[in-house]
Amino acid sequence: DFCNNINAGKMLHISLQAYGMEKRLPASTEVMIYRIVQELVNNIIKHAGASEAIIQFNRGDHNLSITVEDNGRGFDTHEAEEKHSMGIQTVKSRVVYLNGRLSIDSENNVGTTVMIDLPLNQTEEA
């Protein structure tokens, strides 16, 4: 629904790809992941000047990989780190809360790829 709403606005076209997501995650984890993706997409709309983005979920037995990629203007990741940009810090704190890892790769005039790897505890899975 989130992607469809963004696409309806015609500011950005988002493709969603989900692999291994047949089973639900715990509700609190799902909400946190939604907020992370929402923040990343809002950053794309506000700052990237991108025309396309891809959101990909890939669930394995013990982890969930999330990739959010755009074809926007890119940015200097070191500069953003030094400025402590609020959007990125919010995403980082949520990823840390979920005991995950965050990696951002961005290149000027090529775009940005955000990769998140979250461990899934077998006891938490629904």
All heavy atoms as an XYZ file, in Angstrom:
982
protein
N       0.827     -1.193      0.000
C       0.000      0.000      0.000
C       0.874      1.261      0.000
O       0.570      2.224     -0.693
C      -0.935      0.023      1.208
C      -2.085     -0.971      1.072
O      -2.346     -1.460     -0.045
O      -2.716     -1.254      2.101
N       1.940      1.218      0.806
C       2.842      2.364      0.888
C       3.423      2.694     -0.489
O       3.390      3.843     -0.924
C       3.959      2.074      1.906
C       5.004      3.144      1.998
C       4.715      4.373      2.570
C       6.282      2.931      1.521
C       5.678      5.370      2.661
C       7.256      3.907      1.609
C       6.946      5.132      2.179
N       3.926      1.680     -1.190
C       4.510      1.890     -2.518
C       3.450      2.393     -3.502
O       3.722      3.294     -4.295
C       5.149      0.606     -3.040
S       6.624      0.112     -2.124
N       2.263      1.812     -3.453
C       1.184      2.248     -4.349
C       0.819      3.710     -4.113
O       0.565      4.449     -5.072
C      -0.057      1.363     -4.174
C       0.160     -0.024     -4.744
O       1.002     -0.236     -5.615
N      -0.595     -0.988     -4.230
N       0.802      4.137     -2.855
C       0.498      5.541     -2.556
C       1.571      6.475     -3.102
O       1.256      7.535     -3.639
C       0.337      5.749     -1.046
C      -0.932      5.131     -0.512
O      -1.891      4.897     -1.247
N      -0.947      4.844      0.780
N       2.833      6.088     -2.969
C       3.933      6.898     -3.511
C       3.832      6.940     -5.035
O       3.939      8.000     -5.651
C       5.312      6.352     -3.088
C       5.468      6.353     -1.569
C       6.443      7.112     -3.772
C       5.540      7.703     -0.907
N       3.612      5.789     -5.651
C       3.510      5.722     -7.112
C       2.346      6.555     -7.624
O       2.447      7.170     -8.685
C       3.369      4.266     -7.577
C       4.649      3.477     -7.424
O       5.731      4.038     -7.322
N       4.528      2.160     -7.376
N       1.240      6.600     -6.878
C       0.066      7.375     -7.295
C       0.384      8.867     -7.344
O      -0.194      9.600     -8.153
C      -1.109      7.117     -6.355
N       1.323      9.309     -6.494
C       1.721     10.715     -6.482
C       2.582     11.109     -7.661
O       2.812     12.279     -7.911
N       3.081     10.134     -8.408
C       3.871     10.314     -9.624
C       5.171     11.103     -9.433
O       5.777     11.528    -10.391
C       3.025     10.942    -10.729
C       1.828     10.096    -11.119
C       1.214     10.559    -12.417
C      -0.057      9.868    -12.766
N      -0.071      8.430    -12.779
N       5.612     11.283     -8.170
C       6.894     11.951     -7.933
C       8.037     10.951     -8.052
O       9.167     11.323     -8.342
C       6.915     12.569     -6.538
C       5.938     13.710     -6.366
S       5.883     14.288     -4.660
C       7.548     14.890     -4.446
N       7.724      9.684     -7.774
C       8.734      8.641     -7.720
C       8.043      7.326     -8.030
O       6.932      7.082     -7.566
C       9.334      8.584     -6.299
C      10.352      7.501     -5.993
C      11.657      7.771     -6.751
C      10.639      7.470     -4.489
N       8.690      6.484     -8.830
C       8.148      5.146     -9.081
C       8.940      4.145     -8.248
O      10.157      4.051     -8.371
C       8.228      4.765    -10.563
C       7.668      3.402    -10.805
N       8.459      2.280    -10.836
C       6.389      2.983    -10.959
C       7.687      1.225    -11.019
N       6.429      1.619    -11.090
N       8.228      3.407     -7.387
C       8.864      2.434     -6.510
C       8.435      1.030     -6.901
O       7.251      0.770     -7.093
C       8.469      2.657     -5.037
C       8.905      4.031     -4.568
C       9.088      1.586     -4.150
C       8.593      4.304     -3.124
N       9.419      0.141     -7.017
C       9.151     -1.282     -7.222
C       9.425     -1.992     -5.909
O      10.398     -1.680     -5.220
C      10.072     -1.863     -8.293
O       9.886     -1.201     -9.511
N       8.576     -2.943     -5.567
C       8.749     -3.729     -4.354
C       8.983     -5.178     -4.743
O       8.236     -5.744     -5.537
C       7.498     -3.619     -3.472
C       7.488     -4.487     -2.210
C       8.584     -4.053     -1.247
C       6.125     -4.414     -1.540
N      10.048     -5.752     -4.182
C      10.350     -7.169     -4.401
C      10.490     -7.810     -3.028
O      11.221     -7.297     -2.182
C      11.657     -7.322     -5.180
C      11.634     -6.654     -6.533
C      13.007     -6.599     -7.181
O      14.025     -6.859     -6.544
N      13.035     -6.257     -8.455
N       9.768     -8.912     -2.817
C       9.817     -9.594     -1.521
C      10.022    -11.082     -1.745
O       9.254    -11.711     -2.470
C       8.530     -9.336     -0.747
N      11.065    -11.611     -1.132
C      11.403    -13.026     -1.245
C      11.406    -13.653      0.148
O      12.025    -13.110      1.059
C      12.781    -13.203     -1.892
C      12.890    -12.505     -3.219
C      13.512    -11.263     -3.326
C      12.347    -13.069     -4.374
C      13.595    -10.610     -4.554
C      12.431    -12.419     -5.595
C      13.052    -11.193     -5.677
O      13.132    -10.541     -6.893
N      10.717    -14.751      0.304
C      10.705    -15.467      1.574
C       9.881    -14.798      2.658
O      10.083    -15.062      3.842
N       8.953    -13.936      2.272
C       8.189    -13.178      3.261
C       6.790    -13.758      3.498
O       5.874    -13.042      3.865
C       8.085    -11.713      2.821
C       9.403    -10.989      2.725
S      10.308    -10.919      4.286
C       9.248     -9.877      5.258
N       6.645    -15.071      3.318
C       5.335    -15.690      3.480
C       4.848    -15.613      4.930
O       3.681    -15.396      5.189
C       5.364    -17.157      3.024
C       5.601    -17.341      1.535
C       7.068    -17.175      1.120
O       7.978    -17.339      1.969
O       7.300    -16.856     -0.058
N       5.775    -15.819      5.890
C       5.412    -15.754      7.307
C       5.579    -14.330      7.818
O       6.511    -13.626      7.431
C       6.301    -16.687      8.138
C       6.013    -18.153      7.917
C       6.666    -19.035      8.976
C       8.166    -18.943      8.974
N       8.814    -19.887      9.890
N       4.671    -13.939      8.714
C       4.745    -12.614      9.321
C       5.865    -12.553     10.348
O       6.232    -13.564     10.959
C       3.418    -12.287     10.030
C       2.182    -12.258      9.161
C       2.101    -11.075      8.240
N       2.205     -9.789      8.867
C       1.199     -8.923      9.006
N      -0.009     -9.222      8.579
N       1.407     -7.747      9.555
N       6.374    -11.361     10.546
C       7.334    -11.092     11.613
C       6.550    -10.619     12.830
O       5.371    -10.270     12.706
C       8.311     -9.999     11.169
C       9.213    -10.339      9.980
C       9.912     -9.096      9.477
C      10.216    -11.401     10.371
N       7.191    -10.548     14.005
C       6.498     -9.967     15.157
C       6.029     -8.551     14.828
O       6.722     -7.804     14.122
C       7.567     -9.958     16.249
C       8.539    -11.024     15.844
C       8.533    -11.015     14.337
N       4.861     -8.184     15.336
C       4.250     -6.890     14.999
C       5.186     -5.717     15.285
O       5.299     -4.794     14.471
C       2.933     -6.720     15.747
N       5.881     -5.741     16.413
C       6.770     -4.626     16.755
C       7.924     -4.512     15.759
O       8.347     -3.411     15.407
C       7.304     -4.772     18.175
O       8.034     -5.977     18.294
N       8.423     -5.656     15.280
C       9.494     -5.655     14.280
C       8.971     -5.129     12.952
O       9.633     -4.321     12.292
C      10.075     -7.079     14.108
O      10.551     -7.538     15.373
C      11.202     -7.108     13.103
N       7.780     -5.553     12.562
C       7.186     -5.074     11.314
C       7.011     -3.566     11.328
O       7.313     -2.888     10.342
C       5.833     -5.750     11.060
C       5.962     -7.188     10.626
C       4.622     -7.828     10.287
O       3.558     -7.176     10.461
O       4.640     -8.985      9.840
N       6.534     -3.027     12.441
C       6.337     -1.572     12.545
C       7.676     -0.852     12.431
O       7.794      0.147     11.711
C       5.612     -1.197     13.862
C       5.644      0.302     14.103
C       4.174     -1.699     13.830
N       8.693     -1.369     13.099
C      10.016     -0.735     13.063
C      10.578     -0.757     11.637
O      11.119      0.243     11.165
C      10.952     -1.453     14.033
C      12.235     -0.723     14.285
S      12.057      0.804     15.226
C      11.724      0.172     16.846
N      10.431     -1.880     10.941
C      10.913     -1.987      9.562
C      10.146     -1.031      8.659
O      10.732     -0.359      7.806
C      10.814     -3.446      9.068
C      11.848     -4.309      9.796
C      11.004     -3.526      7.556
C      11.671     -5.799      9.589
N       8.844     -0.938      8.858
C       8.029      0.003      8.074
C       8.538      1.429      8.263
O       8.696      2.177      7.292
C       6.551     -0.110      8.487
C       5.660      0.841      7.731
C       5.181      0.505      6.469
C       5.297      2.064      8.276
C       4.364      1.379      5.765
C       4.481      2.937      7.582
C       4.011      2.593      6.331
O       3.217      3.460      5.639
N       8.810      1.818      9.501
C       9.296      3.177      9.787
C      10.662      3.424      9.141
O      10.939      4.521      8.654
C       9.381      3.420     11.293
C       8.062      3.361     11.987
C       7.245      4.618     11.724
N       5.980      4.539     12.436
C       4.798      4.698     11.860
N       4.721      4.942     10.567
N       3.700      4.628     12.560
N      11.527      2.418      9.159
C      12.846      2.540      8.525
C      12.678      2.785      7.028
O      13.258      3.723      6.469
C      13.699      1.280      8.778
C      14.129      1.200     10.244
C      14.918      1.244      7.853
C      14.719     -0.142     10.653
N      11.885      1.949      6.374
C      11.679      2.077      4.929
C      10.997      3.401      4.610
O      11.362      4.085      3.648
C      10.884      0.874      4.378
C      10.467      1.097      2.937
C      11.708     -0.408      4.509
N      10.028      3.788      5.429
C       9.333      5.062      5.231
C      10.318      6.236      5.278
O      10.269      7.131      4.426
C       8.266      5.206      6.321
C       7.373      6.413      6.174
C       6.338      6.445      7.290
O       6.669      6.211      8.457
N       5.100      6.729      6.932
N      11.220      6.233      6.241
C      12.218      7.299      6.361
C      13.146      7.319      5.148
O      13.462      8.379      4.608
C      13.025      7.131      7.649
C      14.070      8.203      7.872
C      13.465      9.593      8.099
O      12.450      9.705      8.794
O      14.036     10.565      7.560
N      13.586      6.146      4.715
C      14.475      6.079      3.548
C      13.780      6.593      2.296
O      14.374      7.342      1.505
C      14.969      4.647      3.347
C      15.907      4.113      4.432
C      16.167      2.627      4.242
C      17.220      4.898      4.465
N      12.523      6.226      2.095
C      11.780      6.692      0.920
C      11.524      8.202      1.013
O      11.662      8.909      0.018
C      10.468      5.896      0.742
C       9.584      6.532     -0.323
C      10.784      4.448      0.376
N      11.206      8.696      2.198
C      11.025     10.141      2.362
C      12.310     10.893      2.029
O      12.263     11.963      1.404
C      10.557     10.480      3.777
C       9.106     10.146      4.001
O       8.319     10.059      3.056
N       8.724      9.943      5.247
N      13.459     10.335      2.437
C      14.745     10.954      2.094
C      14.960     10.967      0.579
O      15.475     11.944      0.035
C      15.901     10.223      2.771
C      15.997     10.519      4.244
O      15.380     11.448      4.757
N      16.754      9.702      4.954
N      14.566      9.883     -0.089
C      14.691      9.831     -1.551
C      13.844     10.935     -2.177
O      14.312     11.678     -3.048
C      14.284      8.446     -2.095
C      15.297      7.377     -1.668
C      14.156      8.475     -3.615
C      14.837      5.940     -1.925
N      12.611     11.060     -1.726
C      11.702     12.073     -2.295
C      12.222     13.479     -2.024
O      12.237     14.329     -2.912
C      10.274     11.887     -1.737
C       9.680     10.578     -2.273
C       9.389     13.073     -2.080
C       8.390     10.158     -1.600
N      12.671     13.735     -0.779
C      13.110     15.083     -0.393
C      14.438     15.496     -1.000
O      14.625     16.640     -1.377
C      13.261     15.174      1.128
C      12.000     15.399      1.887
C      12.367     15.706      3.333
C      11.361     15.110      4.280
N      11.796     15.178      5.669
N      15.394     14.557     -1.055
C      16.772     14.944     -1.341
C      17.383     14.373     -2.614
O      18.282     14.976     -3.174
C      17.682     14.546     -0.168
C      17.241     15.079      1.148
N      17.228     16.421      1.454
C      16.773     14.434      2.249
C      16.782     16.596      2.681
N      16.483     15.406      3.194
N      16.923     13.211     -3.060
C      17.658     12.498     -4.111
C      17.336     12.969     -5.521
O      18.154     12.822     -6.419
C      17.410     10.993     -4.008
N      16.130     13.499     -5.737
C      15.747     13.853     -7.093
C      15.663     12.618     -7.986
O      15.894     12.694     -9.191
N      15.331     11.484     -7.401
C      15.288     10.216     -8.139
C      13.954     10.062     -8.861
O      12.933     10.581     -8.429
C      15.486      9.044     -7.181
N      13.988      9.311     -9.952
C      12.749      8.984    -10.664
C      12.300      7.565    -10.341
O      11.119      7.245    -10.466
C      12.940      9.137    -12.172
O      13.959      8.263    -12.632
N      13.240      6.719     -9.903
C      12.917      5.325     -9.603
C      13.618      4.864     -8.331
O      14.719      5.311     -8.026
C      13.348      4.413    -10.753
C      12.581      4.662    -12.022
C      12.901      3.643    -13.100
O      13.349      2.526    -12.764
O      12.703      3.974    -14.269
N      12.942      3.946     -7.648
C      13.528      3.320     -6.462
C      13.062      1.868     -6.403
O      12.011      1.522     -6.945
C      13.109      4.065     -5.197
N      13.857      1.054     -5.753
C      13.520     -0.354     -5.549
C      13.653     -0.650     -4.057
O      14.644     -0.269     -3.430
C      14.476     -1.289     -6.325
C      14.365     -1.050     -7.821
C      14.190     -2.751     -5.992
C      15.442     -1.762     -8.630
N      12.647     -1.315     -3.526
C      12.698     -1.810     -2.150
C      12.678     -3.329     -2.250
O      11.794     -3.896     -2.890
C      11.496     -1.327     -1.326
C      11.459      0.202     -1.277
C      11.546     -1.920      0.086
C      10.178      0.757     -0.686
N      13.665     -3.953     -1.627
C      13.762     -5.409     -1.718
C      13.898     -6.012     -0.318
O      14.716     -5.561      0.479
C      14.968     -5.797     -2.565
C      15.065     -7.273     -2.861
C      16.244     -7.566     -3.766
O      17.390     -7.496     -3.332
N      15.956     -7.875     -5.009
N      13.052     -7.012     -0.057
C      13.134     -7.796      1.176
C      13.551     -9.201      0.790
O      12.953     -9.802     -0.107
C      11.765     -7.868      1.879
C      11.284     -6.548      2.399
C      10.435     -5.758      1.645
C      11.667     -6.104      3.655
C       9.980     -4.541      2.126
C      11.211     -4.890      4.142
C      10.372     -4.101      3.369
N      14.556     -9.722      1.466
C      15.026    -11.077      1.191
C      15.212    -11.777      2.535
O      16.147    -11.469      3.272
C      16.334    -11.032      0.400
C      16.683    -12.367     -0.197
O      16.141    -13.402      0.184
N      17.603    -12.349     -1.137
N      14.309    -12.694      2.827
C      14.324    -13.359      4.124
C      14.958    -14.737      4.024
O      14.563    -15.558      3.205
C      12.894    -13.498      4.640
C      12.793    -14.092      6.022
C      11.354    -14.089      6.457
N      11.197    -14.592      7.807
C      10.068    -14.530      8.471
N       9.006    -13.984      7.913
N       9.984    -15.001      9.693
N      15.956    -14.963      4.862
C      16.582    -16.273      4.971
C      16.083    -16.959      6.235
O      15.157    -16.491      6.890
N      16.723    -18.050      6.590
C      16.316    -18.782      7.789
C      16.534    -17.984      9.071
O      15.739    -18.062      9.999
C      17.084    -20.101      7.890
C      16.626    -21.110      6.849
O      15.478    -20.996      6.368
O      17.428    -21.997      6.505
N      17.619    -17.206      9.105
C      17.970    -16.522     10.347
C      18.183    -15.024     10.182
O      18.643    -14.370     11.111
C      19.237    -17.143     10.956
C      19.094    -18.608     11.201
N      18.283    -19.130     12.179
C      19.643    -19.671     10.569
C      18.340    -20.450     12.146
N      19.165    -20.811     11.178
N      17.900    -14.498      8.987
C      18.106    -13.064      8.811
C      17.133    -12.498      7.759
O      16.538    -13.240      6.985
C      19.546    -12.757      8.409
C      19.854    -13.180      6.993
O      19.475    -14.256      6.555
N      20.527    -12.315      6.262
N      17.012    -11.192      7.793
C      16.227    -10.460      6.813
C      17.117     -9.370      6.239
O      17.667     -8.564      6.986
C      14.987     -9.840      7.464
C      14.159     -8.895      6.586
C      13.555     -9.646      5.403
C      13.065     -8.229      7.408
N      17.282     -9.382      4.926
C      18.049     -8.335      4.254
C      17.063     -7.395      3.578
O      16.142     -7.840      2.896
C      18.980     -8.931      3.196
O      19.932     -9.753      3.805
N      17.284     -6.107      3.790
C      16.450     -5.077      3.177
C      17.376     -4.185      2.366
O      18.398     -3.717      2.876
C      15.723     -4.232      4.240
C      14.910     -5.124      5.174
C      14.847     -3.170      3.576
C      14.441     -4.430      6.442
N      17.016     -3.961      1.114
C      17.788     -3.058      0.260
C      16.838     -2.001     -0.278
O      15.756     -2.324     -0.766
C      18.427     -3.827     -0.918
O      19.227     -4.884     -0.406
C      19.288     -2.903     -1.769
N      17.245     -0.745     -0.156
C      16.495      0.367     -0.732
C      17.464      1.108     -1.636
O      18.494      1.602     -1.183
C      15.916      1.301      0.355
C      15.159      2.462     -0.279
C      15.015      0.525      1.315
N      17.129      1.159     -2.915
C      18.047      1.694     -3.924
C      17.323      2.740     -4.767
O      16.144      2.584     -5.077
C      18.488      0.524     -4.808
C      19.660      0.793     -5.667
C      20.195     -0.512     -6.258
O      19.610     -1.593     -6.050
O      21.213     -0.422     -6.953
N      18.030      3.812     -5.126
C      17.432      4.828     -5.994
C      18.410      5.260     -7.080
O      19.594      4.975     -6.999
C      16.957      6.045     -5.180
C      18.107      6.878     -4.623
O      18.861      7.470     -5.411
O      18.243      6.942     -3.386
N      17.882      5.936     -8.093
C      18.718      6.435     -9.193
C      18.902      7.952     -9.098
O      19.041      8.626    -10.107
C      18.108      6.055    -10.551
C      16.787      6.757    -10.821
O      16.181      7.350     -9.932
N      16.330      6.694    -12.061
N      18.933      8.458     -7.883
C      19.018      9.904     -7.655
C      20.417     10.470     -7.747
O      21.341      9.837     -8.262
N      20.566     11.673     -7.197
C      21.831     12.412     -7.345
C      22.933     11.904     -6.428
O      24.091     12.259     -6.595
C      21.601     13.905     -7.154
C      21.208     14.340     -5.758
C      21.099     15.858     -5.631
N      20.103     16.404     -6.514
C      18.843     16.688     -6.164
N      18.446     16.449     -4.937
N      18.000     17.206     -7.026
N      22.602     11.079     -5.439
C      23.625     10.568     -4.535
C      24.096     11.632     -3.567
O      23.702     12.796     -3.646
N      24.947     11.237     -2.634
C      25.481     12.184     -1.651
C      26.764     11.633     -1.064
O      27.079     10.459     -1.220
C      24.451     12.473     -0.548
C      24.113     11.287      0.319
C      24.734     11.100      1.543
C      23.163     10.355     -0.092
C      24.424     10.015      2.341
C      22.843      9.269      0.711
C      23.478      9.098      1.932
N      27.500     12.505     -0.403
C      28.741     12.116      0.251
C      28.402     11.515      1.612
O      27.960     12.220      2.521
C      29.638     13.353      0.410
C      30.991     13.024      1.009
O      31.104     12.031      1.757
O      31.936     13.774      0.727
N      28.575     10.212      1.749
C      28.182      9.535      2.982
C      29.005      9.996      4.186
O      28.490     10.060      5.295
C      28.286      8.000      2.830
O      29.612      7.659      2.442
C      27.295      7.485      1.802
N      30.269     10.337      3.963
C      31.120     10.812      5.065
C      30.638     12.166      5.566
O      30.622     12.422      6.760
C      32.589     10.886      4.637
C      33.151      9.558      4.260
N      33.330      8.542      5.169
C      33.551      9.059      3.060
C      33.820      7.482      4.551
N      33.952      7.771      3.270
N      30.245     13.021      4.638
C      29.738     14.344      5.006
C      28.436     14.206      5.800
O      28.229     14.881      6.803
C      29.498     15.177      3.740
C      29.158     16.615      4.005
C      29.013     17.383      2.702
O      29.976     17.390      1.910
O      27.926     17.952      2.485
N      27.559     13.328      5.357
C      26.294     13.102      6.060
C      26.553     12.567      7.463
O      25.867     12.929      8.420
C      25.411     12.140      5.274
N      27.563     11.712      7.588
C      27.938     11.150      8.887
C      28.397     12.262      9.829
O      28.014     12.305     10.992
C      29.056     10.127      8.681
C      29.428      9.346      9.897
C      28.430      8.261     10.219
O      27.822      7.695      9.304
O      28.251      7.998     11.417
N      29.210     13.171      9.309
C      29.731     14.263     10.126
C      28.633     15.246     10.529
O      28.663     15.796     11.615
C      30.840     15.002      9.363
C      32.110     14.185      9.244
C      33.134     14.818      8.318
O      32.913     15.966      7.866
O      34.151     14.159      8.042
N      27.689     15.466      9.642
C      26.591     16.399      9.930
C      25.550     15.789     10.864
O      24.683     16.488     11.348
C      25.882     16.806      8.633
C      26.645     17.767      7.776
C      25.782     18.152      6.591
C      26.475     19.136      5.688
N      25.660     19.443      4.503
N      25.622     14.486     11.089
C      24.644     13.765     11.899
C      23.227     14.043     11.401
O      22.348     14.393     12.171
C      24.765     14.137     13.383
C      26.101     13.801     13.957
N      26.517     12.498     14.143
C      27.127     14.583     14.362
C      27.735     12.504     14.665
N      28.129     13.743     14.791
N      23.038     13.900     10.105
C      21.744     14.175      9.501
C      20.660     13.344     10.190
O      20.812     12.149     10.400
C      21.800     13.920      7.994
O      21.235     12.714      7.639
N      19.590     14.017     10.576
C      18.545     13.411     11.411
C      17.938     12.159     10.782
O      17.727     11.167     11.472
C      17.444     14.435     11.707
C      17.762     15.340     12.866
S      18.194     14.436     14.372
C      16.620     13.743     14.807
N      17.620     12.200      9.498
C      16.990     11.055      8.850
C      17.849      9.819      8.934
O      17.385      8.735      9.307
N      19.130      9.972      8.636
C      20.059      8.831      8.666
C      20.243      8.351     10.108
O      20.287      7.150     10.358
C      21.425      9.228      8.051
C      21.246      9.722      6.638
C      22.416      8.088      8.155
C      21.490      8.745      5.550
N      20.347      9.289     11.045
C      20.524      8.904     12.448
C      19.310      8.129     12.963
O      19.454      7.167     13.717
C      20.779     10.142     13.322
C      22.104     10.818     13.049
C      23.290      9.883     13.186
O      23.346      9.036     14.076
N      24.246      9.993     12.274
N      18.124      8.542     12.546
C      16.900      7.843     12.947
C      16.902      6.417     12.414
O      16.583      5.467     13.134
C      15.656      8.601     12.439
O      15.670      9.921     12.985
C      14.373      7.916     12.828
N      17.271      6.267     11.143
C      17.342      4.939     10.537
C      18.368      4.092     11.283
O      18.097      2.946     11.649
C      17.683      5.031      9.031
C      18.033      3.668      8.461
C      16.523      5.655      8.263
N      19.550      4.670     11.536
C      20.613      3.940     12.241
C      20.148      3.467     13.612
O      20.376      2.321     13.990
C      21.847      4.823     12.426
C      22.776      4.819     11.265
C      24.016      5.603     11.607
C      24.949      5.603     10.419
N      26.151      6.385     10.654
N      19.501      4.344     14.360
C      19.087      3.971     15.712
C      18.040      2.857     15.671
O      18.058      1.959     16.520
C      18.578      5.181     16.493
O      17.373      5.656     15.953
N      17.172      2.870     14.683
C      16.173      1.803     14.570
C      16.809      0.481     14.167
O      16.415     -0.579     14.659
C      15.084      2.208     13.579
C      14.183      3.291     14.149
C      13.078      3.678     13.211
N      12.155      4.545     13.913
C      11.518      5.554     13.362
N      11.675      5.824     12.080
N      10.691      6.297     14.071
N      17.791      0.540     13.281
C      18.498     -0.674     12.875
C      19.264     -1.248     14.073
O      19.235     -2.452     14.318
C      19.442     -0.402     11.678
C      20.352     -1.587     11.417
C      18.630     -0.064     10.429
N      19.924     -0.393     14.833
C      20.656     -0.834     16.024
C      19.685     -1.458     17.031
O      19.974     -2.495     17.632
C      21.445      0.339     16.663
C      21.926     -0.002     18.067
C      22.612      0.731     15.779
N      18.519     -0.852     17.201
C      17.512     -1.382     18.114
C      17.125     -2.814     17.740
O      16.863     -3.643     18.609
C      16.278     -0.476     18.105
C      15.164     -0.962     18.992
C      15.191     -0.727     20.364
C      14.086     -1.657     18.459
C      14.176     -1.182     21.188
C      13.066     -2.125     19.277
C      13.115     -1.874     20.634
O      12.109     -2.326     21.444
N      17.115     -3.092     16.428
C      16.783     -4.436     15.944
C      18.024     -5.343     15.848
O      17.961     -6.424     15.270
C      16.098     -4.339     14.574
C      14.723     -3.674     14.569
C      14.243     -3.451     13.136
C      13.712     -4.487     15.362
N      19.157     -4.876     16.418
C      20.429     -5.617     16.409
C      20.941     -5.873     14.993
O      21.587     -6.887     14.729
C      20.303     -6.949     17.165
C      20.009     -6.741     18.622
O      20.630     -5.913     19.277
N      19.021     -7.462     19.128
N      20.653     -4.945     14.089
C      21.043     -5.120     12.701
C      22.272     -4.327     12.311
O      22.881     -3.633     13.128
N      22.619     -4.464     11.034
C      23.741     -3.729     10.448
C      23.222     -2.888      9.297
O      22.346     -3.322      8.535
C      24.809     -4.692      9.946
C      25.521     -5.443     11.053
C      26.732     -6.212     10.539
N      26.511     -6.881      9.266
C      26.212     -8.170      9.119
N      26.091     -8.936     10.184
N      26.046     -8.692      7.932
N      23.796     -1.703      9.148
C      23.405     -0.756      8.111
C      24.622     -0.384      7.282
O      25.695     -0.125      7.822
C      22.817      0.512      8.757
C      22.503      1.684      7.846
C      21.275      1.380      6.996
C      22.263      2.945      8.674
N      24.438     -0.375      5.963
C      25.501      0.025      5.056
C      24.897      0.946      4.001
O      23.836      0.644      3.441
C      26.091     -1.224      4.405
O      26.944     -0.871      3.351
N      25.568      2.070      3.750
C      25.082      3.023      2.749
C      26.167      3.235      1.717
O      27.302      3.560      2.041
C      24.709      4.376      3.392
C      23.631      4.178      4.458
C      24.237      5.364      2.319
C      23.327      5.413      5.278
N      25.800      3.018      0.456
C      26.708      3.227     -0.665
C      26.063      4.263     -1.577
O      24.935      4.061     -2.033
C      26.931      1.911     -1.409
C      27.914      2.058     -2.546
O      28.815      2.910     -2.459
O      27.777      1.310     -3.532
N      26.749      5.366     -1.805
C      26.169      6.419     -2.626
C      27.228      6.995     -3.552
O      28.380      7.159     -3.160
C      25.602      7.527     -1.731
O      24.848      8.428     -2.493
N      26.816      7.277     -4.774
C      27.732      7.831     -5.762
C      27.044      9.001     -6.463
O      25.889      8.890     -6.871
C      28.094      6.746     -6.772
C      29.267      7.119     -7.648
C      29.715      5.940     -8.509
O      29.580      4.786     -8.082
O      30.188      6.210     -9.623
N      27.774     10.115     -6.591
C      27.205     11.296     -7.232
C      26.661     10.974     -8.619
O      27.326     10.325     -9.420
C      28.247     12.421     -7.338
C      28.431     13.144     -6.023
O      27.532     13.172     -5.191
N      29.604     13.711     -5.821
N      25.451     11.439     -8.868
C      24.760     11.297    -10.154
C      24.518      9.850    -10.576
O      24.249      9.586    -11.740
C      25.500     12.053    -11.256
C      25.638     13.521    -10.918
O      24.676     14.160    -10.500
N      26.830     14.052    -11.077
N      24.638      8.907     -9.632
C      24.356      7.499     -9.924
C      23.212      7.013     -9.039
O      22.307      6.346     -9.503
C      25.609      6.619     -9.715
C      25.266      5.148     -9.866
C      26.704      7.015    -10.699
N      23.268      7.372     -7.754
C      22.220      6.972     -6.831
C      22.775      6.448     -5.531
O      23.970      6.507     -5.275
N      21.862      5.932     -4.727
C      22.202      5.468     -3.396
C      21.606      4.080     -3.161
O      20.495      3.807     -3.593
C      21.655      6.451     -2.335
O      22.234      7.740     -2.586
C      21.980      6.005     -0.923
N      22.374      3.249     -2.485
C      21.898      1.935     -2.067
C      22.077      1.832     -0.558
O      23.171      2.044     -0.042
C      22.694      0.806     -2.753
O      22.574      0.944     -4.169
C      22.177     -0.563     -2.328
N      20.989      1.541      0.135
C      21.022      1.319      1.576
C      20.754     -0.160      1.803
O      19.746     -0.687      1.325
C      19.974      2.176      2.308
C      19.972      1.877      3.794
C      20.224      3.661      2.056
N      21.672     -0.816      2.503
C      21.529     -2.243      2.794
C      21.427     -2.433      4.301
O      22.250     -1.896      5.045
C      22.714     -3.021      2.234
C      22.738     -3.024      0.713
S      24.357     -3.425      0.045
C      25.238     -1.903      0.357
N      20.420     -3.178      4.699
C      20.182     -3.451      6.110
C      20.105     -4.960      6.274
O      19.414     -5.641      5.513
C      18.864     -2.794      6.582
C      18.951     -1.271      6.391
C      18.565     -3.167      8.031
C      17.624     -0.562      6.528
N      20.816     -5.478      7.260
C      20.786     -6.903      7.557
C      20.329     -7.060      9.005
O      20.974     -6.545      9.916
C      22.169     -7.524      7.348
C      22.127     -9.032      7.354
O      21.157     -9.608      6.815
O      23.062     -9.639      7.908
N      19.202     -7.744      9.179
C      18.627     -7.920     10.512
C      18.606     -9.400     10.881
O      18.150    -10.224     10.086
C      17.187     -7.397     10.542
C      16.973     -5.946     10.149
C      15.493     -5.638     10.082
C      17.667     -5.015     11.131
N      19.067     -9.735     12.096
C      18.958    -11.126     12.537
C      17.511    -11.425     12.921
O      16.799    -10.553     13.416
C      19.872    -11.176     13.761
C      19.873     -9.781     14.285
C      19.713     -8.884     13.085
N      17.082    -12.635     12.643
C      15.747    -13.060     13.056
C      15.906    -14.158     14.089
O      16.533    -15.184     13.834
C      14.962    -13.609     11.852
C      14.661    -12.619     10.725
C      13.936    -13.334      9.597
C      13.845    -11.441     11.244
N      15.360    -13.939     15.261
C      15.410    -14.953     16.323
C      14.293    -15.945     16.086
O      13.130    -15.562     15.922
C      15.236    -14.305     17.686
C      16.392    -13.387     18.040
O      17.493    -13.562     17.535
N      16.130    -12.424     18.893
N      14.634    -17.204     16.060
C      13.648    -18.261     15.812
C      12.498    -18.190     16.813
O      11.360    -18.429     16.463
C      14.306    -19.637     15.899
C      15.323    -19.902     14.810
C      14.717    -19.912     13.422
O      14.529    -18.890     12.791
N      14.378    -21.089     12.960
N      12.789    -17.838     18.071
C      11.750    -17.805     19.097
C      10.775    -16.664     18.876
O       9.650    -16.718     19.339
C      12.367    -17.671     20.505
O      13.196    -16.511     20.537
C      13.194    -18.896     20.842
N      11.186    -15.614     18.163
C      10.319    -14.457     17.936
C       9.425    -14.629     16.738
O       8.439    -13.937     16.585
C      11.162    -13.196     17.718
C      11.844    -12.682     18.948
C      12.622    -11.406     18.661
O      12.608    -10.944     17.503
O      13.239    -10.901     19.581
N       9.790    -15.513     15.819
C       9.044    -15.605     14.567
C       7.647    -16.152     14.801
O       7.429    -17.040     15.598
C       9.800    -16.488     13.571
C      11.089    -15.823     13.129
C      11.780    -16.572     12.017
O      11.101    -17.245     11.248
O      13.000    -16.464     11.934
N       6.709    -15.576     14.059
C       5.308    -16.000     14.190
C       4.980    -17.073     13.185
O       5.578    -17.172     12.165
C       4.398    -14.800     13.983
